[in-house]
Amino acid sequence: MNHGLILATDRKQRALKDFGYCIILSTFTIIQSVQQTKKMLRNGAAQVFRQLVRHQSTDTSLILERSINRVQLLGRVGQDPVMRQVEGRNPVTIFSMATNEMWRSGDVETSPAGDVSQKTTWHRVSIFKPGLRDVAYQYVKKGSRVLVEGKLDYGEYVDKNNVRRQATTIIADNIVFLSDNIRGKDQ
């Protein structure tokens, strides 16, 4: 009996089994994506219908155009959050967040070991949503890996030298904590 043939067959069977698990996971992911897409299309179709009804109407106050302002950031928190409150306004939790972009320079086909370049972009994240702002203030900490979802907001402010400055802020409406190191644990 040839033992090498039996070992090779066992390896092939294990590889096929692992490949089968990958296909099952991929299929599950595709099914989830299709279900989400169907839901989005149903919602989108309803919005298009409402938009059509608005445009067919003679009442100009009903004509509204739909737009999207969505942002998703995956990165690390740059500083512990601070909570601020301006007189007469709701409090806001603010922190900075870094995202990294990496690329290989040079011709990748001829030199796969080309130089790797990296660019870090810093973002200001503000949270006004009452429950979320308190949770973020309590549990987000410097170095935590988080996924932030929200919208872009552009504004102006006057700095301490009375110079008008422009600011871009992410107004978060959801945060997913991806790190185990939570500030509330070690206090």
Secondary structure, DSSP 8 states (H G I E B T S, - for coil): --HHHHHHHHHHHHHHHHHHHHHHHHHHHHHHHHHHHHHHHHHHHHHHHHHHHHHHSS-GGG--------EEEEEEE-S--EEE--TTS--EEEEEEEEEEEEE-S-TTT-TT--EEEEEEEEEEEE-SHHHHHHHHHH--TT-EEEEEEEEEEEEEE-TTS-EEEEEEEEEEEEEE--S--TTTT-
